[in-house]
Amino acid sequence: MTNAIKLFNDKKIRVKWDSEKEKWYFSIIDIVAVLTESDNPRKYWSVLKTRLKQEGSQLATNCSQLKLKSSDGKLYMTDVADTEQVLRLIQSIPSKKAEPFKLWLAKVGNERIDETHDPERAIDRAMQTYLQKGYSKEWINQRLKTIEVRKELTDEWNRVGIEKQSDYGILTNEITEAWAGMNVQEYKKFKNLKKENLRDNMTNLELVLNLLAEATTTEISKKEDPKTFSESKLVAKKGGTIAGNTRRDIEKQLGKPVVIPKNAKLTDARRLDENNLINNSKKKKIADNHTNQINKDH
């Protein structure tokens, strides 16, 4: 599931998309806050939930809980509802905002459906998001390719019977350690990251090597068709090792490490500063030449 925040009239609604069920799940507390403008939406929902249970409402009985990020930056289990359940919730809360909220809800759902039928929309949205964060177009194109390759890898793991996210993490560690010389947590620490996405902080060359490692692992897995988790770990190590050998060859040619603490944005920012210095120097030289020519003429 991917985390997101949607806005309704400048109010934040925390949501999660379940790709398997193809559903948005919305934070009930956030929706209550928007509809009621209550000073204590948590208490309002608690009272409403009790009343709905007494009335035998399926909404209060069947609502799920998911971990959502709170204002303090931490994840907490939070009551959530899918689109159908949110519509029932709206009917239970007298609010003049109910109708525009329904329209907003339909728009949110439609955006995701459109992206499912036309993945190019999702790619365009991701491109714009990365551009706004300060990444170069070259890096973004590489990053989007890694997303595609990662999806192919997880599909292959799923095909051979691996479904747990924790197992995906173990296999990813095998790949990363084999090509980068450190596992994911060590790699993040090396780049001074905490909750940030590691791939979003890789340089172009690091992304290419990670892409090679995961794409190779996918192809080896298809060929060897592992039957157990242990066999898949060996496949992951093989795929990562091929990229690891490539990294060492590149480092031998360059005479410097490929895996570095700096991230893509810092590298791009430094390059931009260097280009600005060069351009300013050229402009100053032209201006000086122009001034000298004027002085000669006079």
Buried (B, 14 or more C-beta within 10 A) or exposed (E): BEEEEBEBEEBBBBBBBBEEEEBBBBBBBBBBBBBBEBEEBEEBBBEBBEEBEEEEBEBBEEBBEBBBBEEEEEEEEBBBBBBEBBBBBBEBBEBEBBEEBBEBBEEBBEBBEEBEEEEEBBBEEBBEEBEEEEBBEEBBEBBBBBEEBBEBBBEBBEEBEBEEEEBBEBBBBBBBBBBBBBBBEBBBEBBEBEEEEBBBBBBBBBBBBBBBBBBBBBBBBEEBEBEEBEBBBBBBBBBBBBBBEBBEEBEEEEEEEBBBEEBBBBBBBEEEEEEEEEEEEEEEEEEEEEEEEEEEEE
